[in-house]
Amino acid sequence: MTLKTAAAIRVQASDLAAPSHANPYVIGIDLGGTKLLGGLADARGQVLARRQEPTRHGTKVPVIRQIADLALALIAETGLQPKDVAHMVVGVPGTVSPQTGLASLSPNLALPTDRPLAELLSSHLPFPVSVENDVNLAAYGEAVAGAGQGEQSLVFVSYGTGVGMGTVIEGQLLRGALGRAGEIGFLPMGEAAHDRAPDSENGLYEDQVGTVGILAQHQGRASSVAELFAHAAAGDAACQGDIERLAKTASLGLAAIAVLLDPAVTVIGGGIGSQPVFLERLRHYLTPLLPFDCRLEPSAFGAEAGMVGAIYLALDACQQTNVLHQQGG
């Protein structure tokens, strides 16, 4: 399974005079608003080292240097050298333009918007770097080796701090003209959508099914979504009702996705999406909305889905680079 990655997103291996790696090592990193998760893998996709750290926030965007430092720490941990790494892919919680490589629509983490992130990261590292939307990467990982392996089409929907979607069709990521395909948080939902949308920072759908919106709606019954689910599991009727309303609202977005894309499988992930009871209630409320069945599956990789997808996309970039070298030489 191969994927054509836009040149604007990736600093090409030839630009850095990187050697052609017959058996490459790659790094995949998933950048979130609260944590940074990275893995170094061999040519088979086997993860040899993992590291997780709290995300550094600040006006000078210290997370850029943090990502580079984490990558170098992974290399040191495995006893390799930076020259042994053929490619690194980083997933970010925002859109990445296929034309310019610039990031945007990242309400939960401040990212530079005036310079391509791949270029910024490559200034600290001696190997090529690609940057991609984090949920796109999760979708790619699931399509290659997870819940959608062998299927012609897959959608990954992440419910967590934010809400996002990634789509893979016949091995290709669907990014859209400006990288905004899958920004389902902006689906117009509820009454008076035209009046409410201009005041919504993250989108009307995310306002109702993202972490911040959930806690705001549920009137202090829990201080976190994890606590909300724990109270519900312990028999708290009010919290159980909250989860029912959450799943019922979330199912509306899934129904819209189903009729627009008709994926073979829809994978549900993220901090909220990984809750088994949430997935079960999603199935329950989705059924009466459509005159056909929709296959919903849990993520095969859980919290590591974005990192796994980054690793496989990095391996794909190595394969393409080697093909180009062979064709040119």
Disulfide bonds with the S-S distance in Angstrom:
none
